Amino acid sequence: MESIVTSVLTVLIPLYVTSFLIYVVRVVKGPTLPDRVLAVDSLGYDIAAFMVVLSILLKSPLMVVCGLSLALWIYALDIYVAKFLEAREMGG
Amino acid sequence: MIDLILVAIGLTLIAVGVFYDFIGAIGLLRLPNFFTRLHAATAGAIGGAVVPMIGAALVALGADYLGPPRFFLAGAAFASSILLMILSQAGSHAIARAAYLSGEARVEPALHDALKEREGGG
């Protein structure tokens, strides 16, 4: 059982990381600010999921909590930038 | 037997998630303007983040070699997948609305902008 899970995850993890690099390309290249924020937030959500998948590979449930808080922070980033774009102020 | 089924379903969900993540990343790179990239980003966020989390939770439930802390991992993974399902859509909507109203992201290759007519430019 353990060898199945470990071997399959070691195959999938590099694919995950390559798609992160493609997101980073859009973060660097994005012409407008919303493009960059969009790339950063989907990158952040996928890193949060990557942490959960990795915590199975590393056999310790500690990283799941960081994944959850990263997802919350990425959502806060979205809302702050949306507020900034519309009203030119960060909301207090 | 039930463990093998759980692990199998979980691993396929993680594989599907990795595939969606890849497609979302390529879509974000190649689509012409911001509003089409929204589709790729939200597909990448839901398929690439929520689905692997549910798959990881199932794998954690099934893989009994992890020992008792695996239930904490499965619960946190389920909770954050549900949370992500709601938050990623709300955040993308907020960014899309702000980008359109502030005029930051122009609607370039667009045949017809219905929102501009209906609201008189927002």
Backbone of each chain as ProteinMPNN parsed JSONL, in Angstrom:
{"seq_chain_A": "MESIVTSVLTVLIPLYVTSFLIYVVRVVKGPTLPDRVLAVDSLGYDIAAFMVVLSILLKSPLMVVCGLSLALWIYALDIYVAKFLEAREMGG", "coords_chain_A": {"N_chain_A": [[0.843, -1.198, 0.0], [1.871, 1.232, 0.936], [3.998, 1.535, -0.838], [2.686, 1.85, -3.249], [1.297, 4.297, -2.959], [3.416, 6.051, -2.432], [5.012, 5.826, -4.747], [3.268, 6.675, -6.784], [2.748, 9.281, -5.995], [5.29, 10.419, -6.115], [5.597, 10.488, -8.823], [3.627, 12.32, -9.56], [4.221, 14.721, -8.285], [6.404, 16.262, -9.57], [5.036, 17.08, -11.903], [3.154, 18.77, -10.858], [4.829, 20.813, -9.948], [5.864, 21.812, -12.316], [3.635, 23.034, -13.413], [3.375, 25.071, -11.612], [5.526, 26.676, -12.303], [4.706, 27.615, -14.765], [2.595, 29.208, -14.007], [4.054, 31.153, -12.693], [5.322, 32.341, -14.804], [3.206, 33.734, -15.969], [2.719, 35.493, -13.881], [4.975, 37.125, -13.977], [4.856, 38.071, -16.574], [2.384, 39.216, -16.866], [0.384, 41.699, -18.301], [-1.397, 43.54, -17.017], [-2.406, 44.707, -13.702], [-4.615, 43.156, -12.566], [-4.217, 40.758, -13.995], [-1.853, 39.786, -12.913], [-2.606, 39.46, -10.253], [-4.519, 37.533, -10.553], [-3.001, 35.376, -11.463], [-1.334, 35.022, -9.261], [-3.187, 34.311, -7.309], [-4.316, 31.923, -8.214], [-2.02, 30.464, -8.264], [-1.375, 30.442, -5.541], [-3.556, 29.039, -4.452], [-3.114, 26.567, -5.615], [-0.681, 25.903, -4.544], [-1.439, 25.586, -1.925], [-3.003, 23.277, -2.15], [-1.022, 21.628, -3.0], [0.544, 21.471, -0.769], [-1.069, 19.912, 0.867], [-1.124, 17.506, -0.534], [1.555, 16.923, -0.441], [1.895, 16.538, 2.241], [0.931, 14.055, 2.642], [2.812, 12.518, 1.376], [5.016, 13.055, 2.983], [4.22, 12.018, 5.317], [3.3, 13.466, 7.554], [0.93, 15.382, 9.31], [1.298, 18.178, 9.5], [1.554, 20.184, 7.605], [-0.889, 20.696, 6.56], [-2.333, 22.569, 7.919], [-0.966, 24.9, 7.339], [-1.521, 25.033, 4.631], [-4.236, 25.568, 4.66], [-4.313, 28.094, 5.888], [-2.842, 29.551, 4.07], [-4.556, 29.515, 1.867], [-6.615, 31.104, 2.872], [-5.305, 33.543, 3.164], [-4.706, 34.113, 0.54], [-7.201, 34.57, -0.491], [-7.821, 36.864, 0.916], [-5.972, 38.568, -0.23], [-7.05, 38.786, -2.813], [-9.442, 40.173, -2.269], [-8.512, 42.565, -1.14], [-7.056, 43.707, -3.261], [-9.077, 43.977, -5.109], [-10.664, 45.815, -3.788], [-8.887, 47.935, -3.719], [-8.564, 48.485, -6.426], [-11.103, 49.373, -7.177], [-11.854, 51.488, -5.429], [-9.629, 52.912, -4.953], [-8.61, 52.937, -2.384], [-7.514, 51.173, 0.575], [-9.424, 50.262, 2.315], [-9.599, 51.098, 5.16]], "CA_chain_A": [[0.0, 0.0, 0.0], [2.691, 2.439, 1.04], [4.826, 1.735, -2.028], [1.833, 2.382, -4.33], [1.023, 5.724, -2.752], [4.648, 6.844, -2.552], [5.51, 5.895, -6.133], [2.382, 7.495, -7.616], [2.907, 10.699, -5.646], [6.564, 10.946, -6.625], [5.43, 10.787, -10.257], [2.748, 13.469, -9.778], [4.736, 15.978, -7.702], [7.087, 17.135, -10.533], [4.073, 17.714, -12.821], [2.586, 19.907, -10.124], [5.78, 21.918, -9.84], [6.014, 22.482, -13.618], [2.528, 23.975, -13.657], [3.623, 26.299, -10.83], [6.438, 27.56, -13.039], [3.949, 28.296, -15.824], [1.865, 30.317, -13.364], [5.006, 32.243, -12.384], [5.566, 33.074, -16.053], [2.131, 34.713, -16.134], [2.869, 36.553, -12.872], [6.016, 38.055, -14.429], [4.551, 38.669, -17.878], [1.031, 39.762, -16.918], [0.444, 43.139, -18.588], [-2.116, 44.437, -16.104], [-2.37, 44.252, -12.301], [-5.497, 42.016, -12.307], [-3.622, 39.508, -14.49], [-0.862, 39.28, -11.935], [-3.293, 38.993, -9.047], [-5.194, 36.273, -10.897], [-2.002, 34.308, -11.505], [-0.855, 34.756, -7.904], [-4.145, 33.624, -6.435], [-4.442, 30.496, -8.568], [-0.773, 29.821, -7.813], [-1.469, 30.217, -4.101], [-4.495, 27.947, -4.157], [-2.533, 25.271, -6.0], [0.373, 25.566, -3.58], [-2.12, 25.067, -0.735], [-3.353, 21.881, -2.42], [0.246, 20.884, -3.104], [0.991, 21.194, 0.61], [-1.845, 18.785, 1.408], [-0.657, 16.273, -1.184], [2.912, 16.645, 0.038], [1.892, 16.075, 3.634], [0.743, 12.59, 2.623], [4.102, 11.912, 1.011], [5.963, 13.196, 4.086], [3.651, 11.275, 6.449], [3.057, 14.246, 8.78], [-0.2, 16.263, 8.983], [1.515, 19.545, 9.972], [1.505, 21.208, 6.559], [-2.253, 20.953, 6.095], [-2.804, 23.811, 8.535], [-0.4, 26.028, 6.581], [-2.246, 25.134, 3.367], [-5.527, 26.216, 4.907], [-4.151, 29.541, 6.149], [-2.399, 30.179, 2.806], [-5.746, 29.742, 1.032], [-7.352, 32.256, 3.405], [-4.563, 34.774, 2.869], [-4.819, 34.422, -0.895], [-8.527, 35.179, -0.681], [-7.749, 38.245, 1.415], [-5.261, 39.349, -1.259], [-7.996, 39.115, -3.882], [-10.417, 41.191, -1.86], [-7.831, 43.859, -0.955], [-6.718, 44.309, -4.555], [-10.326, 44.414, -5.742], [-11.079, 47.061, -3.123], [-7.971, 49.01, -4.119], [-8.801, 48.866, -7.825], [-12.363, 50.085, -7.369], [-12.043, 52.713, -4.664], [-8.322, 53.541, -4.757], [-8.135, 52.957, -0.986], [-7.423, 49.78, 0.983], [-10.459, 49.851, 3.259], [-9.328, 51.33, 6.579]], "C_chain_A": [[0.878, 1.248, 0.0], [3.492, 2.648, -0.231], [3.984, 2.289, -3.168], [1.696, 3.884, -4.176], [2.285, 6.538, -2.992], [5.089, 6.946, -4.003], [4.606, 6.785, -6.974], [2.595, 8.97, -7.292], [4.236, 11.241, -6.147], [6.495, 11.172, -8.129], [4.659, 12.097, -10.426], [3.381, 14.775, -9.319], [5.493, 16.812, -8.745], [6.124, 17.788, -11.506], [3.461, 18.945, -12.153], [3.527, 21.098, -10.181], [5.944, 22.603, -11.197], [4.843, 23.442, -13.848], [2.692, 25.202, -12.78], [4.504, 27.253, -11.617], [5.679, 28.305, -14.134], [3.122, 29.429, -15.225], [2.814, 31.48, -13.111], [5.299, 33.034, -13.65], [4.47, 34.117, -16.236], [2.247, 35.806, -15.082], [3.873, 37.579, -13.381], [5.529, 38.807, -15.661], [3.271, 39.491, -17.841], [1.01, 41.239, -17.207], [-0.243, 43.982, -17.516], [-2.062, 43.859, -14.687], [-3.34, 43.105, -12.068], [-4.949, 40.71, -12.862], [-2.674, 38.923, -13.47], [-1.582, 38.737, -10.711], [-3.978, 37.665, -9.332], [-4.206, 35.124, -10.89], [-1.527, 33.974, -10.096], [-1.892, 33.985, -7.115], [-4.34, 32.193, -6.889], [-3.159, 29.761, -8.207], [-0.865, 29.486, -6.331], [-2.41, 29.077, -3.763], [-3.866, 26.623, -4.507], [-1.384, 24.903, -5.095], [-0.262, 25.032, -2.304], [-2.497, 23.599, -0.956], [-2.089, 21.028, -2.482], [0.772, 20.538, -1.71], [0.246, 19.991, 1.167], [-1.342, 17.489, 0.791], [0.721, 15.912, -0.658], [2.885, 16.097, 1.453], [1.558, 14.597, 3.701], [2.08, 11.931, 2.337], [5.046, 11.942, 2.196], [5.416, 12.596, 5.376], [3.481, 12.126, 7.689], [1.991, 15.282, 8.471], [0.044, 17.718, 9.343], [1.243, 20.549, 8.873], [0.078, 21.53, 6.148], [-2.749, 22.272, 6.666], [-2.24, 25.01, 7.776], [-1.136, 26.174, 5.243], [-3.552, 25.871, 3.548], [-5.327, 27.712, 5.1], [-3.649, 30.245, 4.896], [-3.602, 30.47, 1.931], [-6.512, 30.954, 1.537], [-6.629, 33.553, 3.066], [-4.685, 35.141, 1.403], [-6.177, 35.044, -1.181], [-8.505, 36.622, -0.203], [-7.021, 39.121, 0.415], [-6.223, 39.757, -2.368], [-8.885, 40.278, -3.479], [-9.733, 42.544, -1.699], [-7.542, 44.508, -2.295], [-7.988, 44.758, -5.253], [-10.78, 45.724, -5.12], [-10.198, 48.21, -3.588], [-8.296, 49.463, -5.532], [-10.056, 49.711, -7.958], [-12.336, 51.434, -6.683], [-10.723, 53.417, -4.386], [-7.974, 53.701, -3.292], [-8.298, 51.557, -0.448], [-8.453, 49.424, 2.035], [-9.978, 49.957, 4.685], [-7.986, 50.877, 7.014]], "O_chain_A": [[0.687, 2.176, -0.786], [3.664, 3.783, -0.676], [4.467, 3.092, -3.967], [1.938, 4.648, -5.11], [2.254, 7.573, -3.658], [5.494, 8.018, -4.455], [5.095, 7.566, -7.79], [2.622, 9.812, -8.19], [4.314, 12.398, -6.561], [7.262, 11.974, -8.661], [4.973, 12.896, -11.309], [3.111, 15.828, -9.897], [5.242, 18.015, -8.808], [6.345, 18.93, -11.91], [3.275, 19.994, -12.771], [3.111, 22.231, -10.423], [6.14, 23.817, -11.258], [5.023, 24.525, -14.405], [2.211, 26.276, -13.14], [4.286, 28.465, -11.618], [5.959, 29.472, -14.408], [2.961, 30.481, -15.844], [2.448, 32.642, -13.285], [5.501, 34.247, -13.596], [4.753, 35.254, -16.612], [1.902, 36.954, -15.364], [3.651, 38.781, -13.235], [5.748, 40.011, -15.793], [3.077, 40.368, -18.683], [1.574, 42.003, -16.424], [0.274, 45.035, -17.141], [-1.723, 42.693, -14.489], [-2.951, 42.132, -11.422], [-5.181, 39.653, -12.276], [-2.688, 37.722, -13.197], [-1.219, 37.684, -10.188], [-4.019, 36.779, -8.478], [-4.501, 34.039, -10.389], [-1.337, 32.806, -9.759], [-1.542, 33.1, -6.334], [-4.515, 31.311, -6.049], [-3.193, 28.575, -7.881], [-0.487, 28.394, -5.907], [-2.114, 28.248, -2.903], [-4.053, 25.643, -3.785], [-1.12, 23.719, -4.885], [0.288, 24.137, -1.663], [-2.33, 22.772, -0.059], [-2.084, 19.867, -2.073], [1.357, 19.478, -1.491], [0.83, 19.151, 1.85], [-1.154, 16.493, 1.489], [1.024, 14.738, -0.45], [3.738, 15.294, 1.833], [1.859, 13.94, 4.698], [2.445, 10.931, 2.955], [5.798, 10.993, 2.416], [6.073, 12.656, 6.415], [3.509, 11.587, 8.796], [2.109, 16.001, 7.478], [-0.928, 18.46, 9.486], [0.758, 21.648, 9.145], [-0.157, 22.525, 5.463], [-3.483, 23.009, 6.008], [-2.929, 26.012, 7.586], [-1.353, 27.289, 4.77], [-3.94, 26.69, 2.715], [-6.077, 28.516, 4.546], [-3.983, 31.407, 4.668], [-3.682, 31.534, 1.318], [-7.007, 31.751, 0.74], [-7.264, 34.549, 2.721], [-4.759, 36.318, 1.051], [-6.291, 35.941, -2.017], [-9.094, 37.501, -0.832], [-7.389, 40.279, 0.218], [-6.226, 40.904, -2.815], [-9.063, 41.237, -4.229], [-10.302, 43.569, -2.076], [-7.749, 45.709, -2.466], [-7.998, 45.795, -5.917], [-11.224, 46.633, -5.82], [-10.68, 49.318, -3.824], [-8.308, 50.659, -5.821], [-10.092, 50.653, -8.749], [-12.748, 52.433, -7.274], [-10.694, 54.413, -3.662], [-7.12, 54.523, -2.961], [-9.134, 50.806, -0.95], [-8.357, 48.342, 2.613], [-9.955, 48.94, 5.377], [-7.637, 51.016, 8.186]]}, "seq_chain_B": "MIDLILVAIGLTLIAVGVFYDFIGAIGLLRLPNFFTRLHAATAGAIGGAVVPMIGAALVALGADYLGPPRFFLAGAAFASSILLMILSQAGSHAIARAAYLSGEARVEPALHDALKEREGGG", "coords_chain_B": {"N_chain_B": [[-9.79, -4.149, 2.041], [-11.512, -2.061, 1.553], [-9.772, -0.018, 2.069], [-8.015, -0.105, -0.09], [-9.709, 0.631, -2.157], [-10.374, 3.247, -1.41], [-7.847, 4.483, -1.492], [-7.274, 4.152, -4.177], [-9.297, 5.648, -5.471], [-8.675, 8.148, -4.399], [-6.078, 8.601, -5.391], [-6.578, 8.707, -8.135], [-8.133, 10.999, -8.186], [-6.249, 12.888, -7.411], [-4.517, 12.716, -9.559], [-6.198, 13.606, -11.617], [-6.515, 16.178, -10.681], [-3.923, 17.196, -10.97], [-3.727, 17.171, -13.716], [-5.75, 19.036, -14.401], [-4.636, 21.276, -13.209], [-2.38, 21.668, -14.773], [-3.571, 22.211, -17.242], [-4.969, 24.535, -16.576], [-2.834, 26.221, -16.056], [-1.559, 26.403, -18.544], [-3.663, 27.496, -19.987], [-3.901, 29.95, -18.69], [-1.637, 31.095, -19.595], [-1.854, 31.321, -22.369], [-4.255, 32.477, -23.189], [-6.027, 35.289, -24.677], [-6.915, 37.799, -23.363], [-7.619, 39.47, -20.157], [-10.153, 38.71, -19.297], [-10.759, 36.339, -20.52], [-8.817, 34.81, -19.431], [-9.718, 34.544, -16.882], [-11.417, 32.366, -16.923], [-9.646, 30.222, -17.285], [-8.147, 30.478, -14.959], [-10.005, 30.077, -12.869], [-10.842, 27.501, -13.488], [-8.436, 26.215, -13.157], [-8.11, 26.723, -10.457], [-10.286, 25.423, -9.174], [-10.334, 22.757, -10.278], [-7.64, 22.194, -9.996], [-7.019, 22.595, -7.332], [-9.11, 22.077, -5.461], [-10.022, 19.513, -6.135], [-7.645, 17.825, -5.95], [-7.286, 18.11, -3.216], [-9.518, 16.846, -2.079], [-8.992, 14.338, -3.074], [-6.567, 13.824, -1.782], [-7.475, 13.75, 0.823], [-9.03, 11.44, 0.737], [-7.073, 9.549, 0.156], [-5.564, 9.79, 2.456], [-7.407, 8.821, 4.328], [-7.567, 6.2, 3.511], [-4.976, 5.163, 3.575], [-3.614, 3.2, 5.792], [-1.105, 2.957, 6.798], [-0.18, 5.333, 7.662], [-0.959, 5.794, 10.238], [-2.567, 7.002, 13.34], [-2.605, 9.988, 13.113], [-3.539, 10.456, 10.597], [-6.235, 10.919, 10.343], [-6.632, 13.505, 11.219], [-5.364, 14.814, 9.166], [-7.016, 14.128, 7.009], [-9.447, 15.324, 7.761], [-8.761, 18.062, 7.896], [-8.048, 18.431, 5.263], [-10.468, 17.978, 3.9], [-11.988, 20.078, 4.992], [-10.556, 22.345, 4.127], [-10.826, 22.006, 1.42], [-13.554, 22.407, 0.934], [-13.771, 25.033, 1.822], [-12.04, 26.274, 0.032], [-13.452, 25.867, -2.306], [-15.484, 27.717, -2.126], [-14.152, 30.146, -1.644], [-12.332, 30.632, -3.729], [-13.878, 31.172, -5.938], [-15.339, 33.422, -5.125], [-13.295, 35.256, -4.748], [-12.198, 35.47, -7.35], [-14.373, 36.524, -8.664], [-14.593, 38.996, -7.416], [-12.216, 40.217, -8.212], [-12.59, 40.261, -10.972], [-14.8, 41.936, -11.268], [-13.783, 44.304, -10.185], [-11.692, 44.769, -11.941], [-13.073, 45.247, -14.302], [-14.735, 47.449, -13.705], [-12.909, 49.4, -12.902], [-11.628, 49.738, -15.218], [-9.149, 48.789, -15.621], [-8.398, 46.401, -16.916], [-8.63, 46.114, -20.229], [-11.267, 45.299, -22.548], [-10.17, 43.678, -24.921], [-9.973, 41.865, -27.558], [-12.899, 41.891, -28.393], [-16.123, 41.236, -29.617], [-18.571, 42.351, -28.912], [-19.668, 44.361, -26.307], [-21.724, 43.718, -23.916], [-22.204, 44.512, -21.322], [-21.376, 47.088, -21.124], [-23.243, 48.527, -22.639], [-25.634, 47.941, -21.283], [-25.379, 48.943, -18.674], [-24.598, 51.43, -19.241], [-21.846, 51.792, -19.273], [-21.174, 51.202, -16.67]], "CA_chain_B": [[-10.293, -3.963, 0.681], [-12.054, -0.706, 1.437], [-8.634, 0.923, 2.032], [-7.463, -0.047, -1.446], [-10.621, 1.413, -3.003], [-10.232, 4.666, -1.053], [-6.569, 4.998, -1.994], [-7.336, 4.217, -5.644], [-10.098, 6.819, -5.863], [-7.942, 9.358, -4.045], [-4.949, 8.838, -6.3], [-7.072, 9.173, -9.435], [-8.55, 12.403, -8.061], [-5.052, 13.737, -7.404], [-4.003, 12.765, -10.939], [-7.084, 14.509, -12.369], [-6.201, 17.538, -10.242], [-2.66, 17.646, -11.575], [-4.03, 17.456, -15.126], [-6.466, 20.311, -14.469], [-3.704, 22.347, -12.858], [-1.54, 21.902, -15.949], [-4.394, 22.869, -18.274], [-5.236, 25.906, -16.137], [-1.616, 27.02, -16.193], [-1.351, 26.699, -19.973], [-4.724, 28.425, -20.387], [-3.594, 31.292, -18.185], [-0.511, 31.655, -20.333], [-2.06, 31.555, -23.793], [-5.515, 33.134, -23.562], [-5.64, 36.637, -25.116], [-6.978, 38.95, -22.444], [-7.815, 39.132, -18.746], [-11.446, 38.104, -18.963], [-10.742, 34.921, -20.895], [-7.937, 34.095, -18.484], [-10.494, 34.219, -15.677], [-11.937, 30.982, -17.027], [-8.556, 29.267, -17.049], [-7.698, 30.535, -13.559], [-10.956, 29.424, -11.952], [-10.804, 26.058, -13.726], [-7.224, 25.735, -12.507], [-8.245, 26.778, -8.999], [-11.203, 24.384, -8.675], [-9.87, 21.427, -10.643], [-6.266, 21.965, -9.585], [-6.779, 22.715, -5.885], [-10.146, 21.437, -4.633], [-10.093, 18.075, -6.434], [-6.565, 17.08, -5.307], [-7.426, 18.08, -1.744], [-10.454, 15.775, -1.737], [-8.281, 13.092, -3.325], [-5.579, 13.607, -0.711], [-8.201, 13.341, 2.035], [-9.414, 10.024, 0.598], [-5.861, 8.723, 0.287], [-5.177, 9.775, 3.87], [-8.313, 7.918, 5.068], [-7.355, 4.805, 3.154], [-3.611, 4.668, 3.807], [-3.526, 3.011, 7.243], [0.287, 2.936, 7.274], [0.166, 6.64, 8.219], [-1.188, 5.825, 11.67], [-3.732, 7.799, 13.77], [-2.752, 11.391, 12.709], [-4.06, 10.636, 9.232], [-7.617, 11.434, 10.371], [-6.526, 14.966, 11.289], [-5.005, 15.273, 7.82], [-8.179, 14.01, 6.119], [-10.44, 16.33, 8.127], [-8.321, 19.401, 7.489], [-8.075, 18.508, 3.801], [-11.857, 18.168, 3.472], [-12.446, 21.422, 5.369], [-9.988, 23.4, 3.274], [-11.332, 21.904, 0.031], [-14.863, 23.088, 0.869], [-13.507, 26.469, 1.95], [-11.455, 26.748, -1.228], [-14.462, 25.883, -3.36], [-16.262, 28.957, -2.022], [-13.338, 31.366, -1.634], [-11.64, 30.959, -4.984], [-14.836, 31.793, -6.863], [-15.681, 34.778, -4.674], [-12.162, 36.138, -5.007], [-12.065, 35.747, -8.786], [-15.446, 37.441, -9.072], [-14.278, 40.353, -6.943], [-11.161, 40.784, -9.068], [-13.112, 40.533, -12.316], [-15.655, 43.133, -11.195], [-12.944, 45.49, -9.986], [-10.918, 45.029, -13.166], [-13.941, 45.828, -15.333], [-15.23, 48.787, -13.322], [-11.834, 50.398, -12.867], [-11.084, 49.908, -16.556], [-7.739, 48.39, -15.637], [-8.178, 45.377, -17.945], [-9.521, 46.468, -21.329], [-11.876, 44.131, -23.181], [-9.572, 43.894, -26.245], [-10.572, 41.255, -28.745], [-14.297, 41.583, -28.046], [-17.028, 41.668, -30.673], [-19.695, 43.148, -28.437], [-19.578, 44.445, -24.856], [-23.115, 43.925, -23.513], [-22.312, 45.164, -20.02], [-21.18, 48.527, -21.291], [-24.508, 49.142, -23.065], [-26.751, 47.776, -20.335], [-25.237, 49.82, -17.518], [-24.061, 52.715, -19.658], [-20.451, 51.903, -18.913], [-20.948, 50.83, -15.284]], "C_chain_B": [[-10.776, -2.518, 0.515], [-10.897, 0.293, 1.38], [-8.112, 1.051, 0.62], [-8.368, 0.8, -2.338], [-10.437, 2.896, -2.721], [-8.947, 5.233, -1.646], [-6.633, 5.125, -3.509], [-8.126, 5.445, -6.086], [-9.318, 8.091, -5.575], [-6.832, 9.647, -5.01], [-5.439, 9.283, -7.664], [-7.519, 10.628, -9.333], [-7.333, 13.322, -8.078], [-4.499, 13.836, -8.819], [-4.868, 13.694, -11.785], [-6.769, 15.95, -11.98], [-4.935, 18.055, -10.868], [-2.902, 17.984, -13.035], [-4.739, 18.795, -15.263], [-5.534, 21.467, -14.194], [-2.852, 22.708, -14.066], [-2.33, 22.659, -17.012], [-4.678, 24.314, -17.876], [-4.02, 26.782, -16.333], [-1.395, 27.387, -17.658], [-2.411, 27.677, -20.452], [-4.41, 29.827, -19.923], [-2.499, 31.932, -19.011], [-0.948, 32.1, -21.719], [-3.335, 32.315, -24.124], [-5.273, 34.633, -23.749], [-5.748, 37.713, -24.05], [-7.428, 38.498, -21.079], [-9.081, 38.319, -18.557], [-11.516, 36.674, -19.452], [-9.85, 34.144, -19.937], [-8.662, 33.777, -17.196], [-10.975, 32.784, -15.731], [-10.844, 29.981, -16.71], [-8.17, 29.272, -15.581], [-8.686, 29.831, -12.651], [-11.005, 27.924, -12.204], [-9.56, 25.473, -13.061], [-7.368, 25.738, -11.006], [-9.15, 25.662, -8.502], [-10.628, 23.005, -9.002], [-8.497, 21.149, -10.084], [-6.045, 22.059, -8.094], [-7.825, 21.959, -5.086], [-10.117, 19.931, -4.867], [-8.906, 17.334, -5.827], [-6.691, 17.05, -3.792], [-8.393, 16.98, -1.342], [-9.779, 14.431, -1.978], [-7.283, 12.799, -2.233], [-6.277, 13.176, 0.567], [-8.587, 11.871, 1.943], [-8.189, 9.131, 0.754], [-5.466, 8.656, 1.746], [-6.085, 8.834, 4.653], [-7.944, 6.476, 4.785], [-6.006, 4.275, 3.579], [-3.412, 4.452, 5.299], [-2.08, 2.936, 7.704], [0.665, 4.285, 7.883], [-0.087, 6.695, 9.721], [-2.289, 6.811, 12.051], [-3.738, 9.24, 13.275], [-3.339, 11.559, 11.323], [-5.476, 11.175, 9.25], [-7.608, 12.955, 10.481], [-6.244, 15.519, 9.897], [-6.231, 15.241, 6.92], [-9.206, 15.082, 6.453], [-10.04, 17.711, 7.667], [-8.362, 19.521, 5.971], [-9.5, 18.696, 3.307], [-12.316, 19.591, 3.771], [-11.87, 22.454, 4.419], [-10.457, 23.231, 1.841], [-12.681, 22.593, -0.078], [-14.653, 24.595, 0.921], [-12.975, 27.025, 0.638], [-12.515, 26.837, -2.309], [-15.229, 27.202, -3.334], [-15.352, 30.153, -2.27], [-12.766, 31.663, -3.003], [-12.611, 31.606, -5.952], [-15.156, 33.22, -6.442], [-14.537, 35.736, -4.977], [-12.024, 36.468, -6.474], [-13.152, 36.699, -9.243], [-15.118, 38.869, -8.65], [-13.23, 40.992, -7.848], [-11.717, 41.122, -10.433], [-13.958, 41.794, -12.295], [-14.796, 44.384, -11.064], [-12.18, 45.811, -11.26], [-11.805, 45.682, -14.205], [-14.33, 47.257, -14.964], [-14.102, 49.803, -13.348], [-11.216, 50.565, -14.237], [-9.638, 49.493, -16.646], [-7.482, 47.398, -16.767], [-9.147, 45.659, -19.081], [-10.041, 45.194, -21.986], [-11.402, 44.153, -24.639], [-10.283, 43.183, -27.384], [-12.011, 40.893, -28.474], [-15.181, 42.097, -29.163], [-18.047, 42.655, -30.125], [-19.667, 43.164, -26.924], [-20.975, 44.748, -24.308], [-23.175, 44.716, -22.217], [-22.183, 46.67, -20.171], [-22.494, 49.175, -21.698], [-25.519, 49.09, -21.933], [-26.591, 48.769, -19.198], [-24.722, 51.186, -17.938], [-22.643, 52.868, -19.161], [-20.208, 51.634, -17.439], [-20.739, 52.059, -14.442]], "O_chain_B": [[-10.506, -1.853, -0.485], [-11.008, 1.331, 0.728], [-7.8, 2.15, 0.16], [-7.892, 1.581, -3.162], [-10.352, 3.709, -3.642], [-8.946, 6.318, -2.227], [-6.112, 6.087, -4.074], [-7.689, 6.192, -6.962], [-9.293, 9.009, -6.395], [-6.64, 10.793, -5.417], [-4.814, 10.132, -8.3], [-7.319, 11.408, -10.264], [-7.366, 14.397, -8.676], [-4.06, 14.905, -9.243], [-4.348, 14.478, -12.577], [-6.756, 16.84, -12.831], [-4.864, 19.22, -11.26], [-2.356, 18.961, -13.547], [-4.389, 19.601, -16.124], [-5.61, 22.51, -14.844], [-2.625, 23.883, -14.355], [-1.836, 23.618, -17.607], [-4.638, 25.214, -18.714], [-4.138, 27.942, -16.727], [-1.084, 28.534, -17.979], [-2.114, 28.585, -21.229], [-4.619, 30.792, -20.659], [-2.428, 33.156, -19.123], [-0.484, 33.129, -22.212], [-3.486, 32.764, -25.261], [-4.418, 35.205, -23.073], [-4.798, 38.467, -23.836], [-7.605, 37.304, -20.841], [-9.111, 37.368, -17.777], [-12.244, 35.863, -18.879], [-10.093, 32.969, -19.662], [-8.281, 32.849, -16.484], [-10.951, 32.069, -14.729], [-11.059, 29.019, -15.974], [-7.894, 28.22, -15.005], [-8.288, 29.076, -11.764], [-11.186, 27.145, -11.269], [-9.605, 24.39, -12.479], [-6.822, 24.866, -10.33], [-8.828, 25.012, -7.508], [-10.454, 22.177, -8.107], [-8.192, 20.011, -9.729], [-4.991, 21.647, -7.61], [-7.481, 21.265, -4.129], [-10.179, 19.154, -3.914], [-9.118, 16.281, -5.226], [-6.263, 16.093, -3.148], [-8.14, 16.254, -0.38], [-9.957, 13.493, -1.201], [-7.155, 11.655, -1.797], [-5.759, 12.347, 1.315], [-8.493, 11.135, 2.925], [-8.251, 8.086, 1.402], [-5.075, 7.596, 2.236], [-5.616, 8.122, 5.541], [-7.992, 5.625, 5.673], [-5.872, 3.096, 3.908], [-3.078, 5.395, 6.017], [-1.839, 2.857, 8.909], [1.697, 4.397, 8.544], [0.489, 7.533, 10.415], [-2.895, 7.409, 11.162], [-4.834, 9.735, 13.015], [-3.613, 12.683, 10.904], [-5.9, 11.82, 8.291], [-8.468, 13.624, 9.91], [-6.796, 16.542, 9.493], [-6.479, 16.178, 6.162], [-9.78, 15.691, 5.55], [-10.854, 18.453, 7.117], [-8.676, 20.587, 5.443], [-9.734, 19.487, 2.392], [-12.947, 20.239, 2.935], [-12.587, 23.338, 3.949], [-10.49, 24.211, 1.097], [-12.942, 23.288, -1.06], [-15.273, 25.345, 0.167], [-13.389, 28.092, 0.184], [-12.499, 27.753, -3.131], [-15.582, 27.743, -4.382], [-15.713, 31.069, -3.009], [-12.715, 32.823, -3.409], [-12.224, 32.495, -6.711], [-15.236, 34.121, -7.278], [-14.755, 36.87, -5.403], [-11.76, 37.617, -6.826], [-12.921, 37.567, -10.084], [-15.327, 39.821, -9.401], [-13.341, 42.164, -8.208], [-11.364, 42.152, -11.006], [-13.854, 42.63, -13.193], [-15.035, 45.39, -11.732], [-12.032, 46.977, -11.624], [-11.358, 46.576, -14.923], [-14.264, 48.162, -15.796], [-14.303, 50.943, -13.766], [-10.366, 51.435, -14.424], [-8.961, 49.801, -17.627], [-6.493, 47.514, -17.491], [-10.353, 45.47, -18.927], [-9.375, 44.159, -21.992], [-12.145, 44.599, -25.514], [-11.088, 43.783, -28.096], [-12.333, 39.713, -28.337], [-15.032, 43.232, -29.615], [-18.359, 43.661, -30.763], [-19.644, 42.103, -26.3], [-21.369, 45.912, -24.24], [-24.096, 45.51, -22.023], [-22.807, 47.434, -19.433], [-22.845, 50.239, -21.188], [-26.189, 50.084, -21.651], [-27.574, 49.387, -18.787], [-24.435, 52.023, -17.082], [-22.26, 53.935, -18.683], [-19.08, 51.833, -16.987], [-20.532, 51.95, -13.233]]}, "name": "protein", "num_of_chains": 2, "seq": "MESIVTSVLTVLIPLYVTSFLIYVVRVVKGPTLPDRVLAVDSLGYDIAAFMVVLSILLKSPLMVVCGLSLALWIYALDIYVAKFLEAREMGGMIDLILVAIGLTLIAVGVFYDFIGAIGLLRLPNFFTRLHAATAGAIGGAVVPMIGAALVALGADYLGPPRFFLAGAAFASSILLMILSQAGSHAIARAAYLSGEARVEPALHDALKEREGGG"}
